[in-house]
Amino acid sequence: MGKNSTCNVLCTREIDAKANEEAGWFVEQDYLIEWIVDKLPAATVYRRLQDTQNPVSYEPGFRIGDFDAAAKRAFLNNHVSLHILYERHREGRRIVGVEAYPRSIENSSGECPDLSDASQDRLVVGQKQPRKVTFSYSVHWIEDPSVRWTHRWDRYIRTSSQVHWYAIFNSAVIILLLSGVVAVILMRMLNRDVSHSSREIEEFRDEIEETSGWKLLHGDVFRTPQWKGILAPVLGTTVQVMYTAISTVALGTLGILSPSYRGGLLTTGIVMFMLMGAAAGYYSGHLYRTWGGRNWLQNSLTTALAVPMLLFGIEMLLNMFLWYRSSSAAMPLSTILLLFVLWAAIELPLTVLGGWIGFRRKPYSEPMRTNAIPRPIPPLPRYLKLPLSILLAGALPLSVIFIEMFFVLKSIWQDAFYYEYGFMVIIGVLLAITVCETTIIMVWLLLNSGHHRWWWRSFAYGASSSIYFFIYSLVFYFTRLRAGMPDVAGITPGLTFVLHSLF
């Protein structure tokens, strides 16, 4: 600790012809190596001379080698110089940055190379022949008083805020337009009908019989939806996912989820999802009783089993492919068993408890009595038919979030750091408002056309933006992840991306 080392031999390895050829392919595909020092990744340094405020930025990891496209030759980096930046704190040192400077040097002697000789030949790989390679490293401790330990992650997660503010402005304009449409519906279309509440009930009913449109559905609009035993658990799980996202992002915004806690976001999300099972059971049980359900335990078990077990089964299917390919991304059997135990010991009891409490609550009151005979549904306009209406409802929410979604996808699949939780909160709120207003408009158009089976439609309209999110993810996959290259476009990598983006 704190001692400079000019050069140390790490090891000398004999690589066969196959490994030599694979090393050349890894270099050509720009594979990166990530070393961790004091929870900081060793980073490649980029210096921007024109940017006086932020002249230095870090890219986590360093390249495994360099590829000369003109000569079709791959050079393997077999020596790495680590520059460990620190600040003095009392009588010790605190690491504030780790910089990696890799070099490719022809060396198979088992000893350190002459680092002062810049004219040495580079280590060529990718040939179908065995060879010997010596790996070495250097360590240099450099005091850097310009970076405080509390802000040592700034160079890793530094991004331009102008793009995020542009996304917020774009979203705000869309919401203003939607709010205007909703205001017109509420003020002009409904104002005259709300004034009828001061009249006598019989007079109001007589007048309704002479009207048309959505007002004719007063006796059918609160009719129990079809497949209530499925819709209630689905809506309950939706509430569970919403509360999980809100609580996780809130912890990140408050600074509790530090980037130094590797895997902290995923772990926190899983824990919150388990705990929010109580909210899912409560909301599902309350709706289930309002719709005339009797078996609260069956409803609670359906809420706890349906979506989690679907996700668990898909993850197990994907894990089988990852196991077959010996991928490091595969979950070990111990982790799978741990997740199952957490679900059985935490989420399942909380969901049943929430379902019991929600079922015991008084049902939602209905302002109108439901007719005994359902009103016939007239033919719908073309734009309200399935699936066109769902596609129309999901288009606007995508325009709100597509810029921020790019940074999130880049963080997940391209090993970039995303720590802009403040912007995510703003965009998330704007997205929620957009989805709500779009759903209100679509449901009102549906009711105005005489279609009183709106429960499942309203859920589909609100969730329709996920179709566009998935399509956007596929575009990102084909345009940013170089899916057309060998192995990267294989079955297992493609299946991993598609299933994780879909679910």
JOKA-V199731 format. One record per pair of residues at least 12 apart in sequence whose C-alpha atoms are under 8 Angstrom apart, sorted by sequence separation. I is the first residue (numbers start at 0). J is the second residue. D is the distance in whole Angstrom. If there is no record, write none. Layout:
# JOKA-V199731
{{I | J | D} {I | J | D}}
This chain:
# JOKA-V199731
{{44 | 56 | 6} {45 | 57 | 6} {63 | 75 | 6} {64 | 76 | 5} {83 | 95 | 8} {84 | 96 | 5} {318 | 330 | 7} {44 | 57 | 5} {45 | 58 | 8} {63 | 76 | 6} {83 | 96 | 6} {84 | 97 | 6} {43 | 57 | 6} {44 | 58 | 7} {62 | 76 | 8} {83 | 97 | 5} {84 | 98 | 8} {105 | 119 | 7} {284 | 298 | 7} {442 | 456 | 8} {42 | 57 | 6} {43 | 58 | 5} {82 | 97 | 6} {83 | 98 | 6} {104 | 119 | 6} {105 | 120 | 5} {283 | 298 | 8} {284 | 299 | 7} {442 | 457 | 6} {42 | 58 | 5} {43 | 59 | 6} {81 | 97 | 7} {82 | 98 | 5} {104 | 120 | 6} {105 | 121 | 5} {106 | 122 | 7} {283 | 299 | 7} {441 | 457 | 8} {42 | 59 | 4} {43 | 60 | 6} {81 | 98 | 6} {82 | 99 | 6} {104 | 121 | 5} {105 | 122 | 4} {247 | 264 | 7} {41 | 59 | 6} {42 | 60 | 5} {43 | 61 | 5} {81 | 99 | 5} {82 | 100 | 8} {103 | 121 | 5} {104 | 122 | 5} {105 | 123 | 8} {40 | 59 | 6} {41 | 60 | 6} {42 | 61 | 6} {80 | 99 | 6} {81 | 100 | 6} {103 | 122 | 6} {280 | 299 | 6} {283 | 302 | 7} {438 | 457 | 6} {441 | 460 | 7} {40 | 60 | 6} {41 | 61 | 7} {79 | 99 | 6} {80 | 100 | 5} {247 | 267 | 7} {403 | 423 | 7} {476 | 496 | 8} {79 | 100 | 6} {80 | 101 | 6} {247 | 268 | 6} {79 | 101 | 4} {280 | 302 | 7} {438 | 460 | 6} {78 | 101 | 6} {79 | 102 | 6} {110 | 133 | 7} {279 | 302 | 7} {280 | 303 | 8} {403 | 426 | 8} {437 | 460 | 8} {438 | 461 | 6} {77 | 101 | 7} {78 | 102 | 5} {107 | 131 | 5} {109 | 133 | 6} {111 | 135 | 7} {244 | 268 | 7} {247 | 271 | 7} {437 | 461 | 8} {473 | 497 | 8} {76 | 101 | 6} {77 | 102 | 6} {78 | 103 | 6} {107 | 132 | 5} {108 | 133 | 7} {243 | 268 | 6} {246 | 271 | 7} {33 | 59 | 7} {34 | 60 | 7} {76 | 102 | 5} {77 | 103 | 6} {78 | 104 | 7} {106 | 132 | 6} {107 | 133 | 5} {400 | 426 | 7} {435 | 461 | 7} {33 | 60 | 4} {76 | 103 | 4} {77 | 104 | 7} {106 | 133 | 6} {276 | 303 | 7} {399 | 426 | 7} {434 | 461 | 6} {32 | 60 | 5} {33 | 61 | 7} {75 | 103 | 6} {76 | 104 | 7} {243 | 271 | 5} {472 | 500 | 7} {31 | 60 | 6} {32 | 61 | 5} {74 | 103 | 6} {243 | 272 | 5} {31 | 61 | 5} {32 | 62 | 6} {399 | 429 | 7} {400 | 430 | 7} {31 | 62 | 4} {32 | 63 | 6} {399 | 430 | 6} {469 | 500 | 6} {30 | 62 | 6} {31 | 63 | 5} {240 | 272 | 7} {243 | 275 | 7} {469 | 501 | 6} {29 | 62 | 6} {30 | 63 | 6} {239 | 272 | 7} {242 | 275 | 7} {29 | 63 | 7} {396 | 430 | 6} {399 | 433 | 8} {29 | 64 | 7} {240 | 275 | 8} {26 | 62 | 8} {29 | 65 | 8} {239 | 275 | 5} {26 | 63 | 6} {239 | 276 | 6} {396 | 433 | 6} {25 | 63 | 7} {26 | 64 | 5} {27 | 65 | 7} {61 | 99 | 7} {395 | 433 | 7} {396 | 434 | 6} {26 | 65 | 6} {27 | 66 | 6} {60 | 99 | 8} {61 | 100 | 8} {62 | 101 | 8} {64 | 103 | 7} {239 | 278 | 6} {26 | 66 | 6} {41 | 81 | 8} {61 | 101 | 7} {236 | 276 | 8} {238 | 278 | 7} {239 | 279 | 5} {238 | 279 | 6} {237 | 279 | 8} {395 | 437 | 8} {235 | 278 | 7} {236 | 279 | 5} {303 | 346 | 7} {235 | 279 | 4} {238 | 282 | 8} {303 | 347 | 6} {77 | 122 | 8} {234 | 279 | 8} {235 | 280 | 6} {392 | 437 | 6} {27 | 73 | 7} {75 | 121 | 8} {76 | 122 | 7} {235 | 281 | 8} {392 | 438 | 7} {26 | 73 | 6} {74 | 121 | 6} {75 | 122 | 6} {232 | 279 | 8} {235 | 282 | 5} {300 | 347 | 8} {303 | 350 | 6} {26 | 74 | 7} {74 | 122 | 5} {75 | 123 | 6} {95 | 143 | 8} {232 | 280 | 8} {234 | 282 | 8} {235 | 283 | 5} {302 | 350 | 7} {303 | 351 | 8} {23 | 72 | 8} {26 | 75 | 7} {74 | 123 | 5} {75 | 124 | 6} {234 | 283 | 7} {392 | 441 | 7} {23 | 73 | 5} {73 | 123 | 6} {74 | 124 | 6} {233 | 283 | 8} {300 | 350 | 8} {23 | 74 | 8} {72 | 123 | 7} {73 | 124 | 6} {95 | 146 | 7} {231 | 282 | 8} {232 | 283 | 5} {299 | 350 | 6} {300 | 351 | 7} {23 | 75 | 8} {72 | 124 | 8} {73 | 125 | 6} {95 | 147 | 7} {231 | 283 | 5} {299 | 351 | 5} {22 | 75 | 8} {72 | 125 | 8} {95 | 148 | 5} {231 | 284 | 7} {388 | 441 | 8} {44 | 98 | 7} {94 | 148 | 7} {41 | 96 | 8} {42 | 97 | 6} {43 | 98 | 6} {44 | 99 | 8} {77 | 132 | 8} {81 | 136 | 7} {83 | 138 | 7} {85 | 140 | 7} {87 | 142 | 8} {93 | 148 | 7} {96 | 151 | 6} {231 | 286 | 6} {296 | 351 | 7} {299 | 354 | 5} {41 | 97 | 5} {42 | 98 | 5} {43 | 99 | 6} {77 | 133 | 7} {78 | 134 | 6} {79 | 135 | 7} {80 | 136 | 6} {81 | 137 | 6} {82 | 138 | 6} {83 | 139 | 6} {84 | 140 | 6} {85 | 141 | 6} {86 | 142 | 6} {95 | 151 | 5} {231 | 287 | 6} {298 | 354 | 8} {299 | 355 | 8} {37 | 94 | 7} {39 | 96 | 7} {40 | 97 | 7} {41 | 98 | 5} {42 | 99 | 6} {43 | 100 | 7} {77 | 134 | 5} {78 | 135 | 5} {79 | 136 | 5} {80 | 137 | 5} {81 | 138 | 5} {82 | 139 | 5} {83 | 140 | 5} {84 | 141 | 5} {85 | 142 | 5} {86 | 143 | 6} {87 | 144 | 8} {39 | 97 | 7} {41 | 99 | 6} {77 | 135 | 6} {78 | 136 | 5} {79 | 137 | 6} {80 | 138 | 6} {81 | 139 | 6} {82 | 140 | 6} {83 | 141 | 6} {84 | 142 | 6} {85 | 143 | 6} {86 | 144 | 6} {296 | 354 | 7} {78 | 137 | 8} {80 | 139 | 8} {82 | 141 | 7} {84 | 143 | 6} {85 | 144 | 8} {228 | 287 | 7} {295 | 354 | 7} {296 | 355 | 7} {86 | 146 | 8} {227 | 287 | 7} {295 | 355 | 7} {36 | 97 | 7} {86 | 147 | 7} {383 | 444 | 8} {86 | 148 | 7} {383 | 445 | 7} {227 | 290 | 7} {295 | 358 | 6} {228 | 292 | 8} {408 | 472 | 8} {224 | 290 | 8} {232 | 298 | 7} {236 | 302 | 7} {223 | 290 | 5} {231 | 298 | 8} {232 | 299 | 8} {235 | 302 | 7} {393 | 460 | 7} {397 | 464 | 6} {401 | 468 | 8} {408 | 475 | 8} {413 | 480 | 8} {223 | 291 | 8} {273 | 341 | 8} {380 | 448 | 8} {392 | 460 | 6} {393 | 461 | 8} {396 | 464 | 6} {232 | 301 | 6} {233 | 302 | 7} {273 | 342 | 7} {277 | 346 | 7} {280 | 349 | 8} {281 | 350 | 7} {284 | 353 | 8} {285 | 354 | 7} {379 | 448 | 6} {392 | 461 | 8} {393 | 462 | 7} {395 | 464 | 8} {228 | 298 | 7} {232 | 302 | 4} {236 | 306 | 7} {276 | 346 | 5} {280 | 350 | 4} {284 | 354 | 5} {288 | 358 | 6} {389 | 459 | 7} {393 | 463 | 5} {394 | 464 | 6} {397 | 467 | 6} {401 | 471 | 8} {405 | 475 | 8} {231 | 302 | 8} {274 | 345 | 7} {275 | 346 | 8} {276 | 347 | 7} {279 | 350 | 6} {280 | 351 | 6} {281 | 352 | 8} {282 | 353 | 8} {283 | 354 | 7} {284 | 355 | 7} {287 | 358 | 7} {377 | 448 | 8} {379 | 450 | 8} {389 | 460 | 5} {392 | 463 | 6} {393 | 464 | 4} {397 | 468 | 7} {229 | 301 | 8} {273 | 345 | 6} {274 | 346 | 6} {277 | 349 | 5} {278 | 350 | 7} {280 | 352 | 7} {281 | 353 | 4} {282 | 354 | 7} {284 | 356 | 8} {285 | 357 | 4} {377 | 449 | 6} {388 | 460 | 8} {392 | 464 | 7} {393 | 465 | 7} {232 | 305 | 8} {233 | 306 | 8} {273 | 346 | 5} {276 | 349 | 6} {277 | 350 | 5} {280 | 353 | 4} {281 | 354 | 5} {284 | 357 | 5} {285 | 358 | 5} {289 | 362 | 5} {376 | 449 | 6} {377 | 450 | 7} {390 | 463 | 7} {393 | 466 | 7} {394 | 467 | 7} {276 | 350 | 5} {277 | 351 | 7} {279 | 353 | 7} {280 | 354 | 4} {281 | 355 | 7} {283 | 357 | 7} {284 | 358 | 5} {285 | 359 | 8} {288 | 362 | 6} {289 | 363 | 6} {376 | 450 | 5} {389 | 463 | 6} {390 | 464 | 8} {393 | 467 | 7} {274 | 349 | 7} {277 | 352 | 7} {278 | 353 | 6} {279 | 354 | 8} {280 | 355 | 8} {281 | 356 | 6} {282 | 357 | 6} {285 | 360 | 7} {376 | 451 | 7} {277 | 353 | 5} {281 | 357 | 4} {285 | 361 | 8} {286 | 362 | 7} {276 | 353 | 8} {277 | 354 | 7} {280 | 357 | 7} {281 | 358 | 7} {285 | 362 | 7} {286 | 363 | 8} {1 | 92 | 8} {11 | 107 | 7} {59 | 155 | 7} {57 | 154 | 6} {58 | 155 | 7} {11 | 109 | 6} {56 | 154 | 5} {57 | 155 | 5} {10 | 109 | 7} {55 | 154 | 7} {56 | 155 | 7} {8 | 109 | 7} {23 | 124 | 5} {24 | 125 | 7} {56 | 157 | 7} {8 | 110 | 6} {22 | 124 | 6} {23 | 125 | 4} {8 | 111 | 6} {22 | 125 | 6} {23 | 126 | 8} {7 | 111 | 7} {20 | 124 | 7} {21 | 125 | 7} {6 | 111 | 6} {19 | 124 | 6} {20 | 125 | 4} {19 | 125 | 5} {20 | 126 | 5} {152 | 258 | 8} {19 | 126 | 6} {20 | 127 | 6} {19 | 127 | 6} {19 | 128 | 7} {16 | 126 | 7} {17 | 127 | 7} {19 | 129 | 7} {16 | 127 | 5} {17 | 128 | 8} {19 | 130 | 8} {16 | 128 | 4} {17 | 129 | 8} {15 | 128 | 7} {16 | 129 | 4} {15 | 129 | 4} {16 | 130 | 8} {14 | 129 | 6} {15 | 130 | 7} {13 | 129 | 7} {14 | 130 | 6} {13 | 130 | 6} {14 | 131 | 6} {13 | 131 | 5} {14 | 132 | 8} {12 | 131 | 6} {13 | 132 | 7} {11 | 131 | 7} {12 | 132 | 5} {11 | 132 | 6} {12 | 133 | 6} {11 | 133 | 4} {10 | 133 | 6} {11 | 134 | 6} {9 | 133 | 8} {10 | 134 | 5} {8 | 133 | 7} {9 | 134 | 5} {10 | 135 | 7} {8 | 134 | 6} {9 | 135 | 5} {8 | 135 | 4} {9 | 136 | 7} {7 | 135 | 5} {8 | 136 | 7} {6 | 135 | 7} {7 | 136 | 5} {6 | 136 | 6} {7 | 137 | 6} {6 | 137 | 5} {5 | 137 | 5} {6 | 138 | 8} {4 | 137 | 6} {5 | 138 | 7} {3 | 137 | 8} {4 | 138 | 5} {5 | 139 | 8} {3 | 138 | 5} {4 | 139 | 6} {2 | 138 | 8} {3 | 139 | 5} {2 | 139 | 8} {3 | 140 | 6} {2 | 140 | 7} {1 | 140 | 6} {221 | 365 | 7} {221 | 367 | 8} {222 | 369 | 6} {221 | 369 | 7} {218 | 367 | 6} {220 | 369 | 8} {217 | 367 | 6} {218 | 368 | 6} {219 | 369 | 6} {218 | 369 | 5} {219 | 370 | 6} {217 | 369 | 8} {218 | 370 | 5} {219 | 373 | 6} {219 | 374 | 7} {216 | 374 | 8} {258 | 416 | 8} {258 | 418 | 8} {251 | 418 | 8} {324 | 491 | 8} {252 | 420 | 5} {251 | 420 | 6} {252 | 421 | 6} {321 | 491 | 7} {320 | 491 | 6} {248 | 420 | 7} {317 | 491 | 8} {248 | 423 | 8} {248 | 424 | 7} {317 | 494 | 7} {317 | 495 | 7} {317 | 498 | 8} {313 | 498 | 8} {310 | 502 | 7} {39 | 259 | 7} {38 | 259 | 6} {38 | 260 | 8} {173 | 395 | 8} {38 | 261 | 8} {230 | 455 | 8} {173 | 399 | 7} {170 | 398 | 7} {224 | 452 | 7} {170 | 399 | 5} {169 | 399 | 7} {170 | 400 | 8} {213 | 443 | 8} {216 | 446 | 8} {222 | 452 | 8} {224 | 454 | 6} {220 | 451 | 5} {224 | 455 | 8} {167 | 399 | 8} {219 | 451 | 6} {220 | 452 | 7} {166 | 399 | 7} {213 | 446 | 5} {214 | 447 | 8} {216 | 449 | 7} {220 | 453 | 8} {166 | 400 | 7} {212 | 446 | 7} {213 | 447 | 4} {215 | 449 | 8} {212 | 447 | 5} {213 | 448 | 7} {216 | 451 | 6} {166 | 402 | 6} {212 | 448 | 6} {213 | 449 | 6} {166 | 403 | 7} {212 | 449 | 6} {163 | 402 | 8} {162 | 402 | 8} {163 | 403 | 7} {174 | 429 | 7} {181 | 436 | 7} {170 | 426 | 8} {177 | 433 | 7} {167 | 425 | 7} {171 | 429 | 7} {174 | 432 | 7} {178 | 436 | 7} {181 | 439 | 8} {163 | 422 | 7} {167 | 426 | 6} {170 | 429 | 7} {174 | 433 | 6} {177 | 436 | 6} {181 | 440 | 7} {156 | 416 | 5} {166 | 426 | 8} {170 | 430 | 8} {173 | 433 | 8} {177 | 437 | 7} {180 | 440 | 8} {155 | 416 | 7} {156 | 417 | 6} {156 | 418 | 7} {59 | 414 | 8} {59 | 415 | 7} {58 | 415 | 8}}
